[in-house]
Every structure is written in C-alpha cells, then in structure tokens.
Amino acid sequence: MPRNPAHAMLASPNHDEAARQQYTLSLKDFVRDQVRSRNEELYQKRGRPRFLKEHGREPDSPQEIGTVMWDDPAYQMFSGLHRNGQEMMWDAVADTLYRERDALSGKYRTLSDPAKRKGSLELDPNFNMPPGMAKVDIHLQPGGYCVDYGDDDVLAGAFYEYGGNMYTMGRGVGQAESKGEVGVRFIQDRYPDFTPTRVLDIGCSAGSSTVPYVTAYPDADVHGVDIGAAILRYAHARAEAMGKVVHYHQCDAQDLGFEDGSFDLVTSHNSMHEFPQGTTERMMQESFRLLKPGGVAMHMDVNLRFDEYDPWMKFHRGWDQINNNEPYWRVYANNKPAELLRKAGFPEETCWQGKFQQLDKSIHWFISTALKA
Ligand SMILES: C[S@@+](CC[C@H](N)C(=O)[O-])C[C@H]1O[C@@H](n2cnc3c(N)ncnc32)[C@H](O)[C@@H]1O
C-alpha cells in the first residue's frame, strides 16, 4: 500500500489550492535543504567561536548554545521561515478542508451507517480529555487533536491525514511504506512465528497506522484508540471507505478499559512523542496488562535520541518543542522505552529498543518491543 493511499475520505484540492500547497511544499523543501542543513556550519563558524571568546570554554548544553544561536540573525531567519512554512502548510490544507467540510461530514454519515458498516465506532460522551492535549494546537495543527464541532464532524482527522501527507512530503520522508507497514515488517522480522488474532493500536489518529494490520493479518480483530472524537469519526469512515474492518474507541492510553489479557499485539506509532512521561509509563503498564501470555508489545516513534546526541544536536533537534508546539518532544527524546517496558512487568531479556530502517532507506524509526512471558 502506498504511504498515502487514496480513499473516499481524502479531500482533494482544486487548482488554486493545489498550486498553493505545492508552493508551500517547495518552501518547506527549500528551508530544509538549503537553510536548516547549514545551521551547523553557522554554529561552527559564528556561534561557537563567539561562545568560546565570551566564556573561554565550549558550550556544554543546548541552552548555552541557544544563547549565541538565538542572537544570530541568520538563525532567526531560519527559525522564522521554518515556523512560517509549517503555519502556511496548515493554512493551505485548511482551504481545501473547510471547502469540503460538509461533503466530508456527509461521507462520514454514509460510511458509518450502522446497517452497512463492517467495523465500529465507540465514542464516550463523558470522556475526560487530557488537559495537556486539549489546550495545545499540537504541531500547530489548527484546533489540535481534540477539537470537535459536533455529531458528524471529522475535521481534526482530515487535518491530521491531509496535513500529515504534506508534512511528510515536505520533510522528504519516503512515500513507499507507511508507519503501520514498517511496524508490521518489524514484527514479522523479529517474531517470524507470531500471527496476532487481536490487535490494539494506541493513539491511532486518522487510522493510517491501524489499517496496515488488517491488511497484514486479515483474520485478526483490529482495534484503534484515540482521545479525539472527530479524529475517530474520520478514522472510522476512512477504514470503511477502504473496505477494512477496524473497531475504534475513544479512550485514554493511560486507562484503556479493555479486559486483562484480551490482545496478543499492542502497538503505537508516533504517539509517545505527544505524550507526557506519565502517559507513556501508563501505556507500557496497560500494554502488559492487556496482553495474553506470548503477546507482543511494539511501540515505534520518531528517531530522536538525546542520549546519543552532543549539545549541538540536542539544540538542533530540540527546535520543535517550543517552535512547533510539541510540548513533550524533549521528554520523549530523553525517554528509555525498553526500560519502561521492563518496569511494566515484561521480562528483561525480551525488552529491546533500537532503530529500524524504512524500506526506501529515507529514515530510521525508533522501536521498543517486549514479549509477555
Ligand atoms: C502523532 S499522532 C499518531 C497517529 C497515528 N498513530 C499515526 O501514526 O498516524 C498521536 C495521536 O495520539 C493521540 N493521543 C494523544 N494523547 C493520547 C492519550 N492520552 N491517549 C490516547 N491517544 C492519545 C492524539 O490524539 C493523536 O491522534
């Protein structure tokens, strides 16, 4: 399946919108390839010598590097452009999504018709939204993950998928293999005799990480959970439009509510970097509780490892925390997920974390996994 598959819920831009989106992508590419890529040179040529002169020693933290870089007009220009590219991306996507909003809601109503649908959607009218999520337009996405305009609203899901497709293209991420497919390939590589019959995808968002598990394991009962109601409506309609049977539920990763030992594969994709530390710890404990003996936990996310970085890399890769509204970015970067799996109860010898390359070799993902004895 291509990374960005076509389906009935995917909005399509008109001519002018496509032109604006293309322009935005080109700007993002330019900033990434021609400006961001030269920030280290800027630091070596200007920031570091200035720090050495002023302090008589090397900077030993990203904060100290920040004192000289944020004072440099060239770095300020990079940061302004990078932030603007991200804002322009969401604006450009919004043109299409607000124009198609009613049509998307109409498709949701048709695709979620209980008489015809094959999967299901369970929303909780009394759901307690985690405040850290409700108050932040995460990665500048308008309204963030939690915005919900009512019964048949799907905008947050549409924003996540449509904007996400542009975002990954603008970052030059490969188009060949989706996150879910990387997860499936990893599981098949590491556990060749394992065929799950009940799968849970935590923080499933628009469902693009969930559906590949239905494709890979057609006999499995596949479930996705997220906190956003509009995101889940979109994911539900998307899966129905693709003819994939998925059961979506509104729940918090900290307290998933399913019965003990009711899954044999528990996964998450790109979610931990959006979670406070306590939520990630609880998610690992819930993974352990929910798995049957012999079950597998597999949590993958961006390859962001502060324990491997020097102060410059920490400064460089830490940009998103404040400038792209990613409040838990550095918490995640300092995390040791395999240790959290061990603390959650998984036998130490089965806990592993490391990098796993995407098929087209464009990026590595960071994966943690464990097996319930
Ligand atoms: C970056 S998205 C990842 C989406 C999807 N797994 C993918 O790879 O396309 C992170 C998702 O985690 C969800 N999320 C945030 N906090 C959560 C929580 N406490 N419990 C469950 N989901 C949560 C967000 O709503 C969002 O949809």
The ligand as a Gaussian input file, in Angstrom:
#p B3LYP/6-31G(d) Opt

LIG

0 1
 C        1.146000      11.874000      16.085000
 S       -0.437000      11.138000      16.286000
 C       -0.075000       9.492000      15.750000
 C       -1.142000       8.946000      14.897000
 C       -1.049000       7.596000      14.269000
 N       -0.641000       6.555000      15.183000
 C       -0.163000       7.612000      13.068000
 O        0.943000       7.087000      13.168000
 O       -0.560000       8.143000      12.045000
 C       -0.628000      10.964000      18.016000
 C       -2.043000      10.597000      18.409000
 O       -2.065000      10.307000      19.801000
 C       -3.311000      10.738000      20.312000
 N       -3.216000      10.898000      21.759000
 C       -2.668000      11.906000      22.464000
 N       -2.761000      11.677000      23.786000
 C       -3.385000      10.475000      23.925000
 C       -3.764000       9.691000      25.026000
 N       -3.527000      10.078000      26.273000
 N       -4.393000       8.513000      24.788000
 C       -4.637000       8.088000      23.525000
 N       -4.287000       8.798000      22.432000
 C       -3.674000       9.977000      22.625000
 C       -3.575000      12.035000      19.584000
 O       -4.936000      12.392000      19.631000
 C       -3.059000      11.710000      18.181000
 O       -4.088000      11.285000      17.344000

